[in-house]
Amino acid sequence: CFPIPCIAMSDQQQRVAAAKNEIGAFSDMYNRMLKQCFEKCVEHFHESELSLGENTCLDRCVGKYVESQQKVGEQMAKVTAQMSQI
């Protein structure tokens, strides 16, 4: 095994592992958002479609959840950048 192909393979494996972690984190966030917003906004199952109030609540809930996750991600990126400079 030559050093260059081994390093490239290791680098590729690292990228695949990072992608899998990112997909897992996104899936986890999506599932938590779905659970929280559904529990908060959907009150009954008597009708086949969501009511206007339920739709409005879900829209606001998802919007706030996504916005908060973006803010957390931005802060984490700042902290990570600061730590890498140390």
TORPA-4810 file (N, C-alpha, C, O; in nm, 3 decimals):
<nodes>
NODE_1_0.085_-0.118_0.000_0.000_0.000_0.000_0.089_0.124_0.000_0.172_0.142_0.089_C
NODE_2_0.072_0.208_-0.098_0.149_0.331_-0.105_0.086_0.434_-0.012_-0.036_0.432_0.010_F
NODE_3_0.166_0.523_0.043_0.111_0.621_0.138_0.003_0.711_0.079_-0.095_0.740_0.147_P
NODE_4_0.018_0.755_-0.043_-0.080_0.848_-0.100_-0.217_0.783_-0.115_-0.316_0.843_-0.072_I
NODE_5_-0.229_0.662_-0.175_-0.363_0.600_-0.182_-0.423_0.572_-0.045_-0.545_0.584_-0.028_P
NODE_6_-0.341_0.536_0.053_-0.393_0.508_0.188_-0.448_0.636_0.251_-0.553_0.633_0.316_C
NODE_7_-0.378_0.747_0.232_-0.425_0.873_0.287_-0.555_0.915_0.219_-0.649_0.959_0.285_I
NODE_8_-0.559_0.902_0.086_-0.680_0.939_0.013_-0.799_0.853_0.058_-0.910_0.903_0.074_A
NODE_9_-0.775_0.727_0.079_-0.882_0.638_0.123_-0.928_0.677_0.263_-1.048_0.679_0.291_M
NODE_10_-0.834_0.708_0.349_-0.868_0.749_0.484_-0.945_0.881_0.481_-1.042_0.899_0.555_S
NODE_11_-0.904_0.973_0.395_-0.973_1.101_0.381_-1.115_1.079_0.332_-1.208_1.143_0.380_D
NODE_12_-1.131_0.990_0.236_-1.264_0.959_0.183_-1.350_0.897_0.292_-1.468_0.931_0.304_Q
NODE_13_-1.294_0.808_0.370_-1.369_0.746_0.479_-1.411_0.851_0.582_-1.521_0.844_0.637_Q
NODE_14_-1.323_0.948_0.607_-1.357_1.054_0.702_-1.471_1.140_0.649_-1.561_1.179_0.725_Q
NODE_15_-1.469_1.169_0.519_-1.577_1.248_0.460_-1.709_1.173_0.463_-1.814_1.232_0.488_R
NODE_16_-1.705_1.042_0.439_-1.827_0.962_0.445_-1.881_0.958_0.587_-2.001_0.971_0.609_V
NODE_17_-1.791_0.941_0.684_-1.834_0.939_0.824_-1.893_1.074_0.865_-1.993_1.079_0.936_A
NODE_18_-1.832_1.184_0.820_-1.883_1.317_0.852_-2.021_1.337_0.788_-2.110_1.394_0.851_A
NODE_19_-2.038_1.291_0.665_-2.168_1.303_0.598_-2.274_1.222_0.671_-2.387_1.268_0.688_A
NODE_20_-2.239_1.101_0.715_-2.334_1.018_0.790_-2.373_1.085_0.921_-2.490_1.083_0.960_K
NODE_21_-2.276_1.145_0.989_-2.305_1.216_1.114_-2.398_1.334_1.089_-2.491_1.358_1.167_N
NODE_22_-2.374_1.407_0.981_-2.457_1.522_0.948_-2.600_1.478_0.916_-2.696_1.542_0.959_E
NODE_23_-2.614_1.371_0.841_-2.747_1.319_0.808_-2.818_1.275_0.936_-2.937_1.301_0.953_I
NODE_24_-2.746_1.207_1.024_-2.805_1.163_1.151_-2.849_1.280_1.236_-2.956_1.276_1.297_G
NODE_25_-2.766_1.386_1.241_-2.801_1.504_1.320_-2.924_1.574_1.262_-3.012_1.617_1.336_A
NODE_26_-2.929_1.584_1.130_-3.044_1.647_1.066_-3.171_1.565_1.089_-3.277_1.620_1.118_F
NODE_27_-3.159_1.435_1.077_-3.273_1.347_1.099_-3.324_1.359_1.243_-3.445_1.363_1.266_S
NODE_28_-3.232_1.366_1.337_-3.269_1.381_1.478_-3.341_1.514_1.501_-3.444_1.518_1.568_D
NODE_29_-3.286_1.622_1.444_-3.348_1.753_1.459_-3.488_1.754_1.398_-3.582_1.806_1.458_M
NODE_30_-3.501_1.697_1.280_-3.630_1.691_1.212_-3.733_1.614_1.296_-3.846_1.659_1.312_Y
NODE_31_-3.693_1.501_1.348_-3.784_1.419_1.428_-3.826_1.490_1.557_-3.942_1.482_1.598_N
NODE_32_-3.731_1.559_1.622_-3.765_1.635_1.744_-3.861_1.749_1.711_-3.958_1.773_1.784_R
NODE_33_-3.835_1.820_1.600_-3.922_1.929_1.558_-4.062_1.876_1.528_-4.161_1.934_1.573_M
NODE_34_-4.069_1.768_1.455_-4.198_1.710_1.418_-4.277_1.671_1.543_-4.396_1.702_1.553_L
NODE_35_-4.211_1.605_1.637_-4.278_1.561_1.759_-4.326_1.680_1.841_-4.442_1.683_1.884_K
NODE_36_-4.239_1.777_1.864_-4.276_1.892_1.946_-4.388_1.975_1.884_-4.484_2.012_1.952_Q
NODE_37_-4.376_2.003_1.755_-4.478_2.085_1.690_-4.611_2.011_1.678_-4.717_2.070_1.696_C
NODE_38_-4.606_1.882_1.650_-4.728_1.804_1.640_-4.799_1.800_1.775_-4.920_1.821_1.782_F
NODE_39_-4.724_1.773_1.882_-4.785_1.766_2.015_-4.843_1.901_2.056_-4.946_1.907_2.124_E
NODE_40_-4.778_2.009_2.016_-4.823_2.143_2.054_-4.945_2.186_1.973_-5.036_2.249_2.027_K
NODE_41_-4.949_2.153_1.845_-5.046_2.213_1.754_-5.166_2.127_1.716_-5.273_2.181_1.689_C
NODE_42_-5.151_1.997_1.712_-5.260_1.911_1.665_-5.338_1.863_1.787_-5.288_1.788_1.871_V
NODE_43_-5.463_1.909_1.793_-5.543_1.884_1.913_-5.632_1.761_1.904_-5.656_1.694_2.004_E
NODE_44_-5.681_1.730_1.785_-5.772_1.617_1.774_-5.758_1.551_1.637_-5.700_1.607_1.544_H
NODE_45_-5.811_1.431_1.627_-5.799_1.352_1.505_-5.936_1.321_1.445_-5.954_1.217_1.381_F
NODE_46_-6.031_1.410_1.466_-6.167_1.384_1.419_-6.185_1.410_1.270_-6.278_1.357_1.209_H
NODE_47_-6.097_1.489_1.213_-6.109_1.523_1.072_-5.985_1.478_0.996_-5.877_1.465_1.053_E
NODE_48_-6.002_1.454_0.867_-5.890_1.403_0.788_-5.786_1.510_0.755_-5.673_1.477_0.718_S
NODE_49_-5.824_1.636_0.767_-5.730_1.745_0.737_-5.711_1.832_0.860_-5.796_1.835_0.949_E
NODE_50_-5.601_1.904_0.862_-5.573_1.996_0.972_-5.664_2.117_0.963_-5.700_2.160_0.854_L
NODE_51_-5.701_2.171_1.077_-5.780_2.293_1.078_-5.690_2.412_1.045_-5.568_2.400_1.044_S
NODE_52_-5.752_2.526_1.019_-5.675_2.647_0.990_-5.586_2.683_1.108_-5.470_2.721_1.090_L
NODE_53_-5.638_2.671_1.228_-5.560_2.702_1.348_-5.441_2.607_1.365_-5.332_2.650_1.402_G
NODE_54_-5.464_2.480_1.337_-5.355_2.382_1.347_-5.248_2.411_1.242_-5.129_2.404_1.272_E
NODE_55_-5.291_2.442_1.119_-5.195_2.475_1.013_-5.113_2.598_1.049_-4.991_2.599_1.030_N
NODE_56_-5.179_2.700_1.101_-5.109_2.823_1.141_-5.009_2.794_1.253_-4.895_2.841_1.249_T
NODE_57_-5.053_2.719_1.351_-4.966_2.684_1.463_-4.844_2.606_1.415_-4.731_2.635_1.455_C
NODE_58_-4.866_2.507_1.329_-4.755_2.427_1.277_-4.657_2.511_1.196_-4.536_2.495_1.208_L
NODE_59_-4.711_2.602_1.115_-4.626_2.689_1.035_-4.537_2.774_1.124_-4.417_2.786_1.100_D
NODE_60_-4.595_2.833_1.226_-4.517_2.917_1.319_-4.417_2.834_1.399_-4.303_2.875_1.418_R
NODE_61_-4.462_2.718_1.445_-4.376_2.632_1.526_-4.253_2.587_1.447_-4.140_2.596_1.496_C
NODE_62_-4.276_2.540_1.325_-4.164_2.494_1.241_-4.072_2.610_1.209_-3.950_2.595_1.213_V
NODE_63_-4.128_2.726_1.177_-4.047_2.844_1.147_-3.958_2.883_1.264_-3.839_2.910_1.246_G
NODE_64_-4.015_2.886_1.383_-3.937_2.920_1.502_-3.831_2.815_1.532_-3.719_2.848_1.570_K
NODE_65_-3.866_2.690_1.515_-3.772_2.582_1.542_-3.652_2.589_1.448_-3.537_2.578_1.491_Y
NODE_66_-3.680_2.609_1.319_-3.573_2.617_1.220_-3.486_2.740_1.247_-3.363_2.731_1.240_V
NODE_67_-3.548_2.853_1.277_-3.473_2.975_1.305_-3.383_2.956_1.427_-3.268_2.999_1.427_E
NODE_68_-3.435_2.894_1.531_-3.355_2.873_1.651_-3.238_2.778_1.624_-3.128_2.797_1.676_S
NODE_69_-3.261_2.674_1.543_-3.154_2.581_1.510_-3.045_2.650_1.427_-2.927_2.620_1.443_Q
NODE_70_-3.085_2.742_1.340_-2.987_2.817_1.261_-2.902_2.904_1.352_-2.780_2.912_1.334_Q
NODE_71_-2.965_2.969_1.448_-2.891_3.055_1.542_-2.793_2.972_1.626_-2.680_3.013_1.648_K
NODE_72_-2.838_2.857_1.671_-2.750_2.769_1.748_-2.632_2.724_1.661_-2.518_2.724_1.707_V
NODE_73_-2.660_2.688_1.537_-2.554_2.647_1.445_-2.453_2.757_1.420_-2.333_2.730_1.416_G
NODE_74_-2.500_2.880_1.405_-2.410_2.994_1.384_-2.321_3.014_1.506_-2.201_3.038_1.491_E
NODE_75_-2.379_3.006_1.624_-2.301_3.022_1.747_-2.197_2.911_1.762_-2.084_2.936_1.803_Q
NODE_76_-2.238_2.790_1.730_-2.144_2.678_1.739_-2.029_2.696_1.640_-1.914_2.663_1.671_M
NODE_77_-2.059_2.747_1.522_-1.955_2.771_1.422_-1.857_2.877_1.472_-1.736_2.864_1.451_A
NODE_78_-1.908_2.981_1.536_-1.821_3.086_1.592_-1.730_3.029_1.700_-1.610_3.057_1.701_K
NODE_79_-1.787_2.951_1.789_-1.708_2.892_1.897_-1.603_2.798_1.840_-1.489_2.798_1.885_V
NODE_80_-1.641_2.717_1.743_-1.547_2.625_1.681_-1.433_2.701_1.615_-1.317_2.661_1.627_T
NODE_81_-1.466_2.810_1.544_-1.363_2.891_1.479_-1.269_2.953_1.582_-1.148_2.959_1.561_A
NODE_82_-1.325_3.000_1.693_-1.242_3.059_1.798_-1.151_2.954_1.862_-1.035_2.981_1.892_Q
NODE_83_-1.204_2.834_1.881_-1.123_2.728_1.941_-1.012_2.683_1.849_-0.904_2.645_1.895_M
NODE_84_-1.036_2.686_1.718_-0.932_2.644_1.625_-0.819_2.746_1.615_-0.710_2.712_1.570_S
NODE_85_-0.845_2.869_1.657_-0.741_2.972_1.656_-0.651_2.966_1.778_-0.543_3.025_1.779_Q
NODE_86_-0.695_2.894_1.879_-0.617_2.885_2.004_-0.501_2.790_1.986_-0.424_2.769_2.080_I
</nodes>
